[in-house]
C-alpha cells in the first residue's frame, strides 16, 4: 500500500514524495516510530512540508487512510504521538525530517473516561483518551464547553497538549454534569466543574434551569 500526496516534496531517499511519486506507508510508520517514542518534542521541529495524506480523524476518533479505517490501534497510537496542530489551523504528522497534512473532522482525540478525586478546590478530574493519553484537567489543560448547533446541547473539549484537543464523549459529559456545582464567576452564577484549582463554566445557572423546566 502506498501514500500519494498532492503537493510536491523532497526527492531525497526516505522522504515522502509528491504528486508524481509515492512513498510506502511502512516508511512513514518507521519514521514516526523513531520519532514517537514517548511524547516527542514536535513543537520544536521545523521540517519541510511534504504534502497532504488521504488520512482523516473522524468525529468518533476513528482514523481513516484512503477511506478505510485503520484497525491497528498500536499504529493509531503511534501516529497520535507525532500529531501537531499549527497556527494555520491545520493538523500535521510531524517527524524530524517531514511534515504531512491530514484532515480532522472534529477533535484529535476522544475523552472516553473521567475519574474525580478530592473535593472542592482540591478536586482533580483525570481523563483518559481513546489513544491512551491520561490528562489531568487544570489551568494548563482546560476544559471548554461549546454550544452544539441545532441541538441546544453542549460539546465539551479537553486540551490534551499543544493545540490538540479531545472531544469529551457523551457518557463522560453526563458524568461531568453530575460533578457540576453552582459557582459565582465575575458576578454571574454559573454551573461549572472544578479541577486542580481551576473552574470551568458550563452554562449560566438560569439557562440550566430553563432547560430543566
N, C-alpha and C positions, 0 to 999 in steps of 0.2 A: 504494500500500500504506500502511496506517495502523497506528499502535500504539495499543492500547487498554489503559489502566491500570485497576486495580481499587480505587484509592483516590482520594478527591477531591483536587484540586490547584488551583493558582492558575489564574485565568481570564485573566491578562494576556496581551497579544499576544505570540506567540512562545514561550510556555511550554508544557510538557506539560500535558495535560488529564486529568481523572479519569474515573470510570466512565461518566459521562453524555456525555463528549466524546472526541474523538480528535485525535491530533497526527500529522503526517506524519513518516515515518521520515527523509525528507530534511531536515526541520527539525532533528531531533536530530543527524543527521550533521553539519549545518552548524555547530551549536553546539559539537559535540565537536571539529570541525576547528579552530575558532577557539581552543579551549582546549587542544588537544592537540598543539601544535607543540613537538616535543621531548618532554620529560617535564614536564608542568605541575605546579605545587605543589598537588595535590589535597588533601594533608593539611591545608593552611591554609584551604581553602574550607569554608564552612558554609551552603550554600544550603538552601532548603526541600525537604523530601521531597515528591516529586511522584507517588508511586505505584510500582507494580511493572510491569515489562515482561514479556511472554512471551518471554524471552530466556534461554538457558541455555548454559553452557560444559560440554561433555561431558568424560568422563574422558580421551578421546584428544586433547583440545584443540580439537575442532571446535565452533564457535559455531552455535547454532540460534536462529532467530527465527520465532515462530509455527509451530514444529515442523519448519521447513525449514532445512537447512544454509545458512549464509551463505558463499557461494562466492567472494566478493570479498576476497582477502587484504588489500589495502590498507585496506579498511573494517574488517576484524578488527583489523589493526594499529592503526588509528586509535582504535577503541574501547578497545583494551588500554592506551592511554596515559592514559585517564581512569577506569581502574578503581580502586576503593578498597574495602578490607575494614575495617569499623568494629569497635569494641569489642563491638557486639552480635552479632558473628559473621557478619553478613550482608555481601554484596558489592553494591556500587553502581557505576553510571556517574555520574560527578560532573563538572559544569561549574560555572562561577561562579554560575549562576542556577538550577540544578536538581540534584536527586539522585534517581535512579530505581533501584529494586531489580532485580537479576537473580539467577538461580539458578546454582549451581556444583556439578557432580556430584562432583568430587574436588578438583583443584587448578586454579588460574587459568591456568597455562601448562604446557607440557611441555618439559623439557630434552632436546633432540634430539641434542646433540653436546657432547663434552668434549675439551679439549686439556690435556695436562700438560706443564709446562715446569719446568726446575730439578729439584733433588733434595733429599731430606731436608727440613729446616726451610725451605729456600728454594723448595720446590716450590709451584707455583701451578696450580690447576685452574680453567680458564676454560670456562664453559658457554655454549651458545647455545640460546635457547628457540625455540619454533615461531613466535613473532611477531617474532623478530629481536633480542630483548634479548641482550646479551653481559654476563655476570656472572662476576666472579672470586670463587670461594668463599673465605671467610675469616671473621675474627671478626665482621664486620658482615653477612656473607651466609653464615650457617652451612648445613651440610648435616645433616639429621637422618634417621635410619633408623627406620621404624615396622614392627612385625611385621604381616604380612599375614594376616588371618584365614583359617583353613581351608586354607592352603597351606604353612605353615611357611616362607614366603618373607619378603622384606623389600621395603618400598616406600620409596625414598629421596626426600626433598623438599629443594629448594634455596630458601632465602629470596631472593626477587628484589628486592623493595623494599616498604617499609611492612609490611603483613601479607600481602602477596601471595607465593604460593609456586609453584614449578614442580615437578611430578612428574617425576622422572628416568626417562626411557624405559628399558625393559628392556635393549636393546642397550648403552645408556650405563652402566647398572648393572653389566653384565658388565665393561666397561672399568674402572670404579671398583674392582671386585673384583681385577682384575689389578694395580692400583696399591696394594692394601692391604698392610699390614705389621703385625707384632705389636708393640704399644706398651703399656708399663705405665702404667695410668691409676689413680691412687689405690690402688695395690697390687693391681690386677686386670689380668691380661694380656688385652688387647683386640686384636681385629683391627680396624684403623682406617685411615683415609686422612688425609693432611695437605694443607693449602693455606694459604699466607700465614701460616705460623707457628701456625695453629690445628690441632687434632687432632679428627677427627670419628669417634667409635667406631661400628663397625658391629655387632659382637657379641662376646661373650667368646670367647677362643680355644678353650676347652674345648668350648663349644657348637658352634663351627665344626668341630672335629674329630669330634664325634659325628655331625654332619650329613654329613660327608665319608666316614664309615666305611662 
